[in-house]
Amino acid sequence: MEIVRAARRNGYLASTADAIAVFETSILLAGMRDRAKPTPYDFQDAAVTCIEKDSVPGRRDVRRLVEIMMGGDRIGQVGYESLPPLARDVYDRLAPLELKLEQRGVRRALLDMASRPELRSCSDVLWMLRRLMPQGAARPIMGERRLGERSIQESWDLALGTHQRALIELGYEGVSLEQVLEQRLRRDAYGPRATTASVLAAVEDALLYLRGHRLADELGTHALKLLAAERSVDGAPEVLRRVRTLLAYYRTSEPVLPGWIESFVKAGYAHYCTLLPTAFRDEDATVGQVAAMLGFLFSMESLALSLGCDRHQLELAVAQSHPDDLAKTALLWAAQVQLGTLSRAELRARCDELLDNPLVVSSYPRYLSGFVHALEPVPGLADVVVEAVSNAFGRLPDTVLLPWLPLLITTLCSGAADLAPLMIREAGRVFPGRLETLDSWVPRGGHHSRPPSHPSRYTAARPSSRHTRQRATRWRTSSAARTAGPGPRPRQPPRC
């Protein structure tokens, strides 16, 4: 009744029915949170749920009224003996740091695990606190934590005294940091919005912070069930990245792969083979998502075949794919090259035909976008992609090349910014280092860029060697722009 009376004084239209609803809701919240009886935090959440409206009629909202009624959110410190078991356990485990963490303010902690191995347990506690507590309570300055890696030295800014309330609230969820973290990982993995990628992220966190395989195996099995139930490819890039990380960790740290990840690779191979023809035709599926599917199929192919999968399933899926999008068409050609149904010479011939056709020259960057995304599943095509771009620079006249150049840079930067460096490194390895040697340079394998079969279709003929040097300058300028980002516009060389 006190909260209802305070709400009325501050303009809320509260009644006795609201007081009964707050009482019943606090009991319900305590039961949902595995508590024997309601705590002040349950009462506060129940009051906000039952009394709070769309707008605050007075100066104070319901949450502030509850804080005032409970004694206010006063600035102070709770003594060590009055802290919940979790908070006392945290202070005890961080005692080797020899810092006064109970005091307010920021404390700098330096951990040299090479000379003091006992500080590794403190490092584990700090990383779990960073995962569980608000930002600023435990902030790493030096050092990182990844699967299969251990830091030798770490530096932290700790403000546990300032965030003592958050630490005390953790005590209502469990008696140790490991228990609270495990509960939160389970809640995220089994929640209604959980996806395959989010569950794999929970598996990675379980291995990273808890260093146990029991919870990781359980969550991995649940990720396998979610993968089988998914009918879209929205999370394919994240799933590919997570699975590669977990496979690399298990292969370097365990004698054999866990059973759940073998089943995941086997089921994922069949699952993505089934969805591949639909993804190629689906307008909502992006080129990056389809490339991630192919990346999963090609990178996990050897492991999947060793587990009993059939390669003919992938060949049939690629044969049944008939995309309408130009970028996906180039991606399909790259997949056919990887499977051996299309040779590199035939792929080069198709690129030459696109450059010879004036009707598709304006859309040639979309093909290049597909080729660049194809470097994810087929990184061996880097030389072909570089050759396709260089042929465009060498064969198109200025009247066609100059309007197309900004679209090319935009396509490469926005569509595949993380894959463009691979192509740039290949271009630096293939092309000559000096412009003076460009006229006498012969590409690898003796493949020369032939002139267009119908020169009269363009508004200008093939330029001279001086113009060739100018195009090489533009190619290097565009490569530097994709690497370094936007910058001052380069000056155009004079034309004779």
N, C-alpha and C positions, 0 to 999 in steps of 0.2 A: 504493500500500500504506500510505502514511503516514496517509491519511484514514481507511482502514479500521481501522488500529491505534488511532487517536484515538477513533473511534466505539465500538470495543469497550471502551476504558477508561471511556467515559461511558455505558455500559449498552446500547448498540445491538447487536443480533444481526447483525453484519456478517461477511462471509466473503470469501474470495479471489474468488468469483464476482462479488461486488459491486464489487470493485476493477476487474475486467475490464469490468463494465457501465458504471462511471463513465468509464473510458477511452474506450470505444466511443461512449458518449452524448455526451461532450464533443466528439469529432470530428464527430458527426452535427449537433450544435447549431452548431458553427462553419461547417459547410457550408450549413445553413439560413440563417445570418446573413451569407452571402457573405464569409467570412473564409478566408484560406489555411490557417491553423492555429488551434487552440484558444487562447483567451485565459483569464486567470484567472476572468473572469466566466462563460465557458462551463463551465469546470471546476466552479465553484461551483454553477451551476444543475444540472449533471449529477449532482453529489454529492447535492444535495437531492432530485432526482428518484429516484435509485436507492437511497438509504440511509434517507431520512427516513420515519418511520412516522406513524401517526395521532396519537401523543402523544410527548412528549419524556421519555425515562426519567430523564435526569439534569438538571443545571443548565443545560447548554449544548445547543443544537440543532446540526444539521449545518452550517448556514450560519455560525454563530459558530465552529465548529471549523475550517472552511476558512479563515476570516479569521485565526484564530490561527496556523494552519499557514503561511499566506502572509505572516506578519509582523504580523498584527493590523490593525484599522481605526484606526490611530493618527492622532492629530490632528497635522497638519503642513501644509506647503505644498510644491507642486511648482514648481520653477523654470520660468521662461519658456521656456528652451531645451529643457527636457524635456517640455513640453506637446505634445499632438498638434496637427496642423495646424489643426484646427477651433478649438481653444481659443485658439491664438495669433492666428488670424484674427479672433476675437471681440474680443480685447484690442486688436488694431490698429485695428479699426473703431470702437471706443469710445474711442480715444485723444483725440479732440477734446473729450471731456467734462472732461478734466484732473482725473481722480479716481484714487485709488490703489485700483483694483478688486481687486488681488491680495490685499490685506489682509482679514482676517476682520472681520466687523461690517457694519453697514448704512451705506450712503453715499447721501446725497440728491443727486439729479441734477436740475437745472433746465434745460429746453430751451426756448429762445426762438427758434423757427424764423423769425419775422418779421425779427429783426435778424441772425441767423446762419443763413442757408439751408443751410450745410454740415452742420448738426445733423440734417437730415431723414434722412440715412443712418443716424445713430445711433438715431433713433426707429424706423426699420424694423428694426434689429437688436434693439432692446429688445422690440418687440412679438413678434418671432419667438422670442426667449428666453422670454417669458411663455407662449407657446404650447407650447414644447417642454420647458422645465425645470420642476422642482417648484415648488409654490406658495411664495412668499417669496423666490425668487431674483431676480425682477424684478417689482415690484408698482407699478402705476400709482397715483399719488395724484391727479393732475389730467390730464385729457385722455382721449379715447376714439378708437377707430378704427372707422369704419363705411364701407360702400361709398359712394363718391362724396363723402366728407367728409375733410378734412385739418385736423388740429389746428394752431393757431397757437402755442400754448404747452403744454408738458407738464411734469409733475413725477413723478419716479420714486424709489422706495426700492430700492437695489441691494445685494444680498448675494452677489455672485459668488464672493468669497473663501470664504465659509462653505459655499457649495454648489459648491466646485471639483470635488468628485468627480463630481457629476452632469454638469458641463460636460466633464470628461474622458471620461466614458462616452459622451457624444454624439459624441466624436471617433472612437469605434469604429464608428459608423454611417455616417459620411461625412466629407468634407473641408471642407464648408461647411454653414452653417445652411440654405441654400436646398435643398441636396441632401437633407439629413435630413428636412426638412419635406415635400418632394415624395415621398420614399419612404413616409413615414407616411400621407400623404393617399391614396396609391395602395393601401397596405395596408388602410386602413379602407374604401375604396370597393370594393375587390375581395374583401373578406373574406366568409366564409360568412354572417355576420349583417348584411350591408349591406342597407339598404332604400333606396327612392327618396329619402326625406327625408334620410337620412344622407349619401347621395352628393351631393345638392344642397347640404348643409352643407359638404361638402368642396370643392365648386365655389366657394362663397362664400369659404371660407378661402384657396383658391388665388388668387382675385382680390384678396383683402384683404391677404395677406402677400407673395405672389410677384409680383403685378402683371403677370402674363403670361396670355395667352389660350390658349397651346398646351395646358397641362395642364387648364385650365378647359373647353376644348372637348372634350378626351378624356373627362374625367369626366362632362360633360353628356351625351355620347353614351351612356355606360354607364348613366346614370340613366334615359335613354329606354328602354333594354332592360329594366331592372328594373321600370319602370312597366308595360310591356306584359305582364310575367310575373306581376304581382301580381293576386290574386283577392279581396283584402279591402280595406276602406276605413279601416283603423286609422290610417294615416299621412296621411290626407287633410288634416286641419287644418295639419300641419307642411308638407306639400307646397304647399298654397295660400300659406302665409306666405313660404316660400322663393322660390317662383316670382314672387310679386309683388315681392319685394325685388330679385331679379335683373332682372326686366323694367324696374323703375324705374331701376336703375343703367344698364342698356344703353341705354335710351331717352335718358338725359341725357348719357352719355359717349361713345357710339358713333354714327356716322352711320347704320348699318343694324344690325338685329338679327342675332346669329350664327345660323348654320343650324341648330345643335342645339336652340336654344330655340324656334325656329319649329316644328321637327319635334316638340318636346316638347309645345307647346301644341296642335298639331293632333292628335297621338296621345292626349294627355290628354283632349281634348274627346270623342273617340270612345270612349275607355276608360271615362270616368265616365258617359257616356250609356248605355253597355251595362250598367254595374253599378248604375245608379240604381234601377230597379224592385226589384232584389233587396235593395238596402240599405234601402229603405223597409219591406220586410217582415221583414228580418232582425232578430231580437231582440237580437243581440250588437252591432249597429251603433247607436251612440248618436245623439242628435239633433244634437249638435255635429259629428259626422263627416258626417252627411248634409247639414247646412247648409254644411260646408266643400266638399263635392262641388258643391252648387248654386252656392256662391260662385265656385268655379273655372269652372263652365260659364257663368255670367252675366257675370263680370268679364272672362273671356277670349273672350267670344263674338264681339266685333267683330274681334279679331285672327284667331280661328279661321275665321270666315266669309271674311275676306280671303285666307286661305291655302287655301280650297277646301272647307271643311267645310259640311255641310248642316244648316240649322236645323230641318228636319223631323225629324231624328234626336232632337233634344232634345224636341220637341213629342210625339213618339211615346213617348219614355221617360217623360215626365211623365204622359201619358194612360194608360200601362200600370201606373202606380204605384197601389197600393191598400193603404195602411198600416193597421195595426190599432192602433198606439199613438196616443194622442190628441195628443201633442206633434208627432209626425210628420205627423198629419193637418193641423194648423194650418200646419206648414211646407209641405205640399203646396198648401194654399190660397194661401199667399204666392207660391209658384212659378207657380201658375196666373194670379195677378194680374200677375206680371211678364211672362208670355207673352201676356197679353191674352185668355185663355179665361175669366177670371173678373173681373168688374168690382169696383171698390171698393164700390159700393152693395150688390152681392150679398154681398160679404164682411162689410160692416157688418150686413146683414140676418141672416146666419148667426150672428154674434156675439149679436145681439139674441135670436135663437131659443134660443141656449144659455142666456142669462140668464132667458128665460121658462120654460124647462123645469126644474122642481125636481129632476128625476132626475139632471141632469148638472151642477147648480150646484156640488156638492162637488168635482167634477173640473175645474172651470173653470181653476184655476191651471195645470194641465197644458197646456191650450190656450195659455194666456199664455206658458208656457215655450217652446212652439214658435214663437209670434209673436216673442218676443224673440230667439231664435236666427235667425229669418228676417231680422233686421236685418243679418246678415252678407252674405247674397246679395242682399237687396232692402232697402237702407237707406232707400229712399223710403217705406217703410211705417211709419216712425216715428210719423207722426200718427195712423194707424189703430190702432197698438198703444196709444198713449197714450189714445186715445178708448175703446178696449175696457176698459182699466183704470178710467178715470174713470166709464164707464157702470156698471161693477160697484159703484163707491163710491157712485154717485148713485141706483141703483135697488134695491139690496138692503137690506132692513131690518137693524136692529142684530143681531137674533137669528141671522141668517144671515151678516152681514158680519164680526162680531167673531171667531167661531171660525175663519173663513176667512183673516183677515188675517195671522196668523203663517205659515201655509202659503204664502201669496202672497210674503211677503218672503223666506222660505227658498228658494222656487223661483227667484226672480229673482237672489238672491245666489249660490247654489250652481250653478245651471244655466247662467247667462250673466252672470257678474260683469263681464266685459270689455265686454259690449254694453249693459248697463243704463245707463251714463252717457249714451249717445246718446238713450235714451228720456227720461232725466231732463232733459237739455237741451231736448228738444222740449216736455216738459211745462212747463218754465219759460218757454218762448217762447209757448205757447198759452194757458195759464191766466192769469187776471188777477193782478196783483202784490199786491193788497190784498183782504182778505176782505170789506170793505164793498161792493166792486163785484161780488161773486160772484153775488148774486141777479139782477142786471140783465145779467149777462154772457151773450152768445150765441156759441156755438162758430162756428168758421169754416165758411162755406157754409150757415149757418142750420140745421145739423143739431142738433135737440134730442133729448135722451134721453127717449124716451117711457116712460110707466109700464108696469109689467108687465100683460100682457093678462088674467091671472087673478090678481088680488090675493089672493083667498081662499086660494090655495095656500100662501102664506106666513103666518107667525104674526103679522105686523103689517102695517099699511098703509104707504103712502108717507109718510115723515116730513116735518116742517115745514121751513121755511127755516132755523130755528135748528139743526136736526139736519143740514141741508146744510152749514152752516158747520163743524159738528163733523167731518163726513166730510172736508171739505177740509183741516182741520187734520191728520186722520189721514193723508191722502194726502201732505201735505208732510212729515210726520214720517217716514213710511215711505221717502220719497225721500231724506231726509237720512240715514236709517239705512243705505240701500244705498250711499250715497256715502262716509260717514265710518266705516262699520263699526260694531261693537257699542259701545254706550255706556250711560249711565244711562237707565232707563225713563222716558219722558215721563209727566207727570201728566195724567190724563184730565180734560177740562173737565166742570164740573158739569152735570147734567141736570135739567131742570125737569119 
